[in-house]
């Protein structure tokens, strides 16, 4: 086979004169060469968390005003609770199901992110500012089987709204309140089946665009992408292993649940999760 080098204009001219009956070799893969460090990590979210749990550092601190009431988890505790979440999910849903989360930044949001990943399910992130029509669209378009929600946030009556739109969401089978998190975890006790096999290429999250120019578009993300986006982001910022990091970006956005969350896990950082950018309480937490 003869190989020739063509510039863009020459290539366009050749294509315009090409015989349509000749054999066409379609381009199946593209390859871009960039920095070689850090290397791409071929891991799932669960595997990344297990690696971090090998060093039992403080993983997560709840960003609330009352210092004495702030909950915290080591990486081993984080992994353990995420495993409980996975078992509780598998007692209600099936691997591959889409599970939506509608809440502000709370520690249980992070547990659900990893629990879904370990259970082979796909987390659908939902903006807590959404109103009924927006929520209905995302739940229906994503075919979410379950919805985890807080009762309300910033005067948005989220539980009441979710209950009202539920009949319009044909795939939605269950609404689970974060206020009943302990009961949810308990529902997985006795469900000790092995966790499903999960691969780095498997889908793990659906994030929606803002919808400013039309209906929001759902982007399906896989484990490898999330693990490496977060780790490489922290590497470029110069974050060192064991540093303390304040997450003020919302977890429903990739800057929160991917860049910040997975960056912290990849670097074994201690993460302070602020509930709101305005409060400043996250600073005190770390």
C-alpha positions in Angstrom: 0.0 0.0 0.0 1.4 3.4 -1.0 1.5 6.1 1.7 1.5 9.8 0.8 1.6 12.9 3.0 -1.0 15.5 2.1 -1.7 18.9 3.6 -5.4 19.8 4.4 -6.1 21.5 1.1 -4.6 18.7 -0.9 -6.6 16.1 1.1 -9.8 18.0 0.4 -9.0 18.1 -3.3 -8.2 14.4 -3.4 -11.5 13.5 -1.6 -13.6 15.7 -3.9 -12.2 13.8 -6.9 -12.3 10.3 -5.4 -14.1 7.5 -7.1 -17.0 6.6 -4.9 -16.8 3.0 -6.1 -13.3 2.6 -4.7 -12.7 0.9 -1.3 -13.0 3.3 1.6 -11.0 2.7 4.8 -13.0 4.5 7.6 -11.2 6.1 10.5 -12.1 4.2 13.6 -9.7 5.6 16.2 -8.0 9.0 16.7 -4.8 9.4 18.7 -3.5 12.5 20.3 0.0 12.7 21.9 0.3 14.7 25.1 2.3 14.7 28.3 3.2 11.2 29.4 3.1 11.9 33.1 1.2 11.0 35.1 0.4 7.7 33.4 -3.2 6.7 32.7 -4.5 4.5 35.5 -6.7 1.6 34.4 -8.9 1.5 37.4 -12.5 1.6 38.5 -13.8 4.0 41.1 -14.0 1.1 43.6 -10.4 0.1 42.9 -9.1 3.6 43.3 -10.9 3.9 46.7 -9.4 0.6 47.7 -5.9 1.8 46.9 -6.5 4.9 48.9 -7.8 2.9 51.9 -4.4 1.1 52.1 -3.2 4.3 53.8 -5.7 5.0 56.5 -5.7 8.8 56.3 -8.7 11.1 57.0 -10.6 11.1 53.8 -13.6 13.3 54.3 -14.8 16.0 56.8 -18.3 17.3 56.8 -18.5 21.1 56.2 -21.0 22.3 58.7 -20.8 25.3 61.1 -20.8 23.4 64.4 -17.2 22.1 64.7 -18.1 19.5 67.4 -20.8 18.0 65.2 -18.6 17.6 62.1 -18.5 14.0 61.0 -15.4 12.5 59.4 -14.3 9.3 57.8 -10.9 7.7 57.2 -10.4 6.1 53.8 -11.0 2.7 55.3 -14.2 3.8 56.9 -15.2 5.5 53.6 -14.5 2.3 51.6 -16.4 0.3 54.2 -19.5 2.5 54.1 -19.4 2.6 50.3 -19.5 -1.2 50.3 -22.5 -1.1 52.6 -24.2 1.3 50.1 -23.4 -1.1 47.3 -25.1 -4.0 49.1 -28.1 -1.9 50.0 -28.4 -0.8 46.4 -28.2 -4.4 45.1 -30.9 -5.4 47.5 -33.3 -3.0 45.6 -31.9 -2.6 42.1 -29.8 -4.4 39.4 -26.3 -3.8 38.1 -26.6 -1.4 35.1 -29.6 0.5 36.6 -29.5 4.3 36.6 -29.7 5.8 40.1 -30.3 9.6 40.4 -29.1 11.8 43.2 -30.7 15.1 44.0 -29.0 16.9 46.9 -26.5 19.6 47.9 -23.0 18.6 49.0 -23.4 16.1 51.8 -21.1 13.2 52.8 -23.8 10.7 51.8 -23.7 12.0 48.2 -20.0 10.9 48.1 -20.9 7.5 49.6 -23.6 7.0 47.0 -21.2 7.9 44.2 -18.8 5.1 45.2 -21.5 2.7 46.2 -23.2 2.9 42.8 -19.8 2.4 41.1 -19.0 -0.7 43.2 -22.5 -2.1 42.5 -22.1 -1.7 38.8 -24.8 1.0 38.6 -24.8 4.4 36.9 -25.2 7.6 39.0 -27.3 10.3 37.4 -26.4 13.7 39.0 -29.2 16.2 39.3 -28.9 20.0 40.1 -30.6 20.7 43.5 -31.9 24.0 42.0 -34.1 22.1 39.5 -37.8 22.6 39.6 -40.5 20.1 38.7 -40.3 20.2 34.9 -36.5 20.0 34.9 -36.5 17.1 37.3 -39.1 15.2 35.3 -37.1 15.6 32.1 -33.9 14.3 33.6 -35.5 11.4 35.5 -37.4 10.4 32.4 -34.7 10.9 29.8 -32.1 9.0 31.9 -34.5 6.2 32.7 -33.6 6.5 36.4 -34.9 3.5 38.5 -34.3 5.2 41.8 -33.9 8.7 43.2 -32.1 9.7 46.4 -33.1 13.2 47.6 -33.0 15.5 50.5 -36.3 16.8 51.8 -35.5 20.4 50.9 -32.7 22.8 50.2 -32.7 26.6 49.9 -36.5 26.7 50.1 -36.8 24.2 47.3 -39.3 21.5 48.5 -37.4 18.6 46.8 -39.1 15.6 48.4 -42.5 17.0 47.7 -41.6 17.8 44.2 -40.1 14.4 43.5 -43.3 12.7 45.0 -45.5 14.9 42.8 -43.7 14.1 39.5 -43.1 10.4 40.2 -46.2 9.3 38.2 -44.8 11.1 35.2 -41.5 9.1 35.3 -42.3 5.6 34.0 -39.0 4.0 35.0 -38.8 5.5 38.5 -39.5 2.8 41.0 -38.4 4.2 44.3 -37.6 7.5 46.1 -35.2 7.2 49.0 -34.7 10.1 51.5 -31.2 11.0 52.7 -33.0 11.7 56.0 -33.5 7.9 56.2 -29.9 7.0 55.3 -29.3 4.7 58.3 -32.4 2.7 57.4 -31.3 2.5 53.8 -27.9 1.1 54.9 -29.6 -1.4 57.2 -31.7 -2.7 54.3 -28.5 -4.2 52.8 -27.7 -6.2 55.9 -27.8 -9.9 55.0 -27.4 -9.1 51.3 -23.8 -10.4 51.2 -23.6 -11.5 47.5 -20.3 -10.8 45.8 -20.2 -7.4 44.2 -20.5 -7.6 40.4 -17.5 -7.5 38.2 -16.9 -3.9 37.0 -14.4 -2.8 34.3 -12.7 0.6 33.8 -14.6 1.0 30.5 -18.0 0.5 32.1 -20.4 3.5 32.4 -20.5 4.9 35.9 -22.1 8.4 35.7 -24.4 10.6 33.6 -24.0 14.3 33.9 -26.3 16.7 32.2 -25.5 20.0 30.4 -27.0 23.2 31.6 -29.6 23.2 28.8 -29.2 26.9 28.1 -29.5 26.4 24.3 -32.0 23.5 24.4 -32.9 20.5 26.4 -30.0 19.3 28.6 -27.9 16.6 27.1 -26.8 13.6 29.2 -23.1 12.8 28.9 -22.3 9.2 29.8 -18.9 8.9 31.6 -16.9 5.8 32.4 -14.7 4.7 35.4 -11.3 5.2 33.7 -12.3 8.7 32.6 -13.3 9.8 36.1 -10.3 8.3 37.8 -7.8 9.9 35.5 -9.5 13.3 35.1 -9.4 13.8 38.8 -5.9 12.5 39.3 -4.4 14.4 36.4 -6.2 17.6 37.4 -4.6 17.4 40.9 -1.2 16.6 39.4 -1.4 19.6 37.1 -2.3 21.8 40.1 0.7 20.6 42.1 -1.4 18.9 44.8 0.8 16.6 46.9 -0.3 13.2 48.4 -1.9 13.8 51.8 -2.7 17.5 51.2 -5.9 19.0 52.6 -8.4 20.1 49.9 -11.6 22.2 50.2 -14.4 21.2 47.8 -16.8 24.0 47.3 -17.9 23.1 43.8 -21.3 21.3 43.7 -21.1 17.5 43.5 -23.7 17.4 40.8 -21.1 19.1 38.5 -18.0 17.4 37.2 -15.8 20.0 39.1 -17.2 18.5 42.3 -17.8 14.8 41.9 -15.0 14.2 39.4 -12.2 16.7 39.5 -12.4 17.3 43.3 -13.6 14.0 44.6 -11.5 11.7 42.4 -8.5 14.0 42.7 -8.7 13.7 46.4 -9.0 9.9 46.3 -6.2 9.6 43.8 -3.8 11.7 45.9 -5.1 10.4 49.3 -6.0 13.9 50.3 -8.2 15.0 53.2 -11.3 16.6 51.7 -13.5 19.2 53.4 -16.9 19.1 51.7 -18.6 22.5 52.0 -22.3 22.6 51.6 -22.4 26.0 50.2 -19.9 28.4 48.7 -21.4 31.4 50.6 -21.2 30.0 54.1 -17.4 29.7 54.4 -17.9 26.9 56.9 -15.9 24.5 54.7 -12.8 26.6 55.5 -13.3 26.0 59.2 -13.8 22.2 58.6 -10.3 21.9 57.1 
